[in-house]
Amino acid sequence: MEKLKNFIDGKYVEPIAGNYIDNYEPATGKVYCLIPNSDAQDVEMAVQAAEKAFPIWSAMSTEERSAVMVRISEGIERRMDEFVAAESRDNGKPLTLAAHVDIPRAVSNFHFFATAIIHFASESHYMEGVGVNYTMRKPLGIVGCISPWNLPLYLFSWKIAPALASGNCVVAKPSEITPYTAYLLGQVCKEAGMPDGVLNILHGEGGSVGDAIVKHPKVKAISFTGGTKTGEYIARTAAPMFKKLSLELGGKNPNIIFADCDFDDMLSTTLRSSFANQGQICLCGSRIFVERPIYEKFKKAFVEKVENTVVSYPTDKHAKLGAVVSKPHMEKVMSYVELAKEEGGTVLTGGHRVIMEGEYSEGYYLRPTVIEGLAYDCRTNQEEIFGPVVTITPFDTEEEVLMMANSTQYGLSSTLWTNDLKRAHRMADKIHAGIVWINSWLVRDLRTPFGGVKASGVGREGGWEALRFFTEPKNVFIKY
Ligand code: NDP
């Protein structure tokens, strides 16, 4: 069976302790490769490699660093089919989704930050008759990037690209559940001429290798995307060491539908915002609030569309949903369906596993699920499920829906459907969320700030925000 390796100092190496863990294929439920279960010794080796590389990488001109990163972006693009197949197999997502979203966006992430850094200017503040301040922005040194399993290479590259572009060296860890495309990335970096030790990719469990990255005194900043509980732990561990932290955490996003919306556009987008990537996108709108005059119309049309949605193995070109990422995750999602029933909810469609035929019979497939009749403040409507499950709830007034939308501990994204311009602005202003999409969903402009409020995280990624995070400002004042 294939054994993946860590990528340290420009070489693929085995974990020092020689421990491996199974990597499952969600579509079949079978183990298909082994991945290193790295620990603090491997992190130490990676940090030493990064330390050696930092003076070289940070001293390169911005144009040279940018050129290496453009070549990485082109390298992924050249091997598009290989990356797409690997992402879909590792994660269970439809091949078509990996081909249209995940891998093209990873290509864009590298390209975007490779070019953004060329335009990144620092500030100067003129004091009339007194002097002038100018601000330098220098790389931090060695930084840690830790990413989740839902959009594996997409979110991995979203952190690594700005970190590298700003001149840092990186020790990175993808999720142990979806390591494969990060494993392939090492080869692309090598071919692109990235100096050894600039990017080090370690595999293994969060509690061992992830924790060792966070705790290492030479790692100056942690950029983390994952669950709120893990984020809390990382914040507690890193804060006494005064590390910079960017935490992109969970969500329980509202999708608010007013009666005056463009119904057909809303309906097809709501299908995507509910169930894309099997509902495993932190930005999915899992709580759907519908204005009462169109509640019954929406419910009928939505349930019909959901029932016609094809769940199938990832390489089936008709599949709109593939497998969820793991058996424990499937069980977690199903436990929330049971909880919803206990809390008085009615399952309008779905709510069960799909048993496929042949080699896929052990795969982790779930029917997309719609539930109604739940109180806005019950656990099903407050806790993140992160699967193909949405609830629908009617509302009568703006005040009522705002109260329900803002009632969770989270505040990542939100979606509003209305043709009333004034209302759209009013609502956008009052919603507790880092991102508001009006009459749309998941439209991403890489220049805009990305992140959430409350328990959805601290800090923002994207554009200048990311480049500022990965640099340290130093102000210099010159007296006239
Ligand atoms: P986890 O928090 O379980 O894991 C995220 C990453 O952290 C993984 O690489 C994991 O390793 C690692 N990790 C786990 N424990 C530690 C630790 N003690 N120290 C350091 N690293 C650790 O999240 P999931 O992978 O389950 O991802 C799903 C979550 O991510 C959801 O809550 C979702 O909302 C959130 N998310 C947020 C996004 C945002 O932008 N705000 C975007 C996408 C997802 P391993 O898995 O190998 O154990």
Residues whose N, C-alpha, C, O or C-beta is under 5 A from the ligand:
A	BS01	NDP	I146 S147 P148 W149 K173 P174 S175 E176 I177 G204 E205 G206 G207 G210 D211 T225 G226 G227 T228 T230 E248 L249 G250 G251 C282 S456
